[in-house]
């Protein structure tokens, strides 16, 4: 089971049971992902199949806040092909900070932001990156910060079970 900080967005809800054989993951009798291909993303690997060979992906989610709305038993697959579900056991406080600087990388799934009142750069593993002057909800966990959601306005501190 991956750590919350390892999830790369967007993620997709998996419908139905899954089965993995020879590095190929099936759902509803159709291919969900094939890790035998050298491609680095789920999307690139899925492009190697026809529409009829693939299982349909569920809803798309762009933040931990969206994923967290589902029950703990719901399974998801991230943009790199990692399958996970949230084991909601502990409450965490989520504080919102103004984004002051954004740094993009050559990897389309990786960027960094600096927030007001936070010293280190915060890693964003997503196709979407918060813009300067937006707000980023952050969970402080194990001495680091995990992005929860992006907001246009500063929201009050909240607690969520993750």
Secondary structure, DSSP 8 states (H G I E B T S, - for coil): ---GGG--BSEEE--S-EEEETTEEEETTEEEEETTS--SSHHHHHTTS-GGGB-----EE-SHHHHTTS-TT--EEETTS-EE------EEEEEEEEEEEEEE-SSTT-EEEEETT--S-EEE-BS----TTSEEEEEEETTEEEEEEEESS----EEEE-
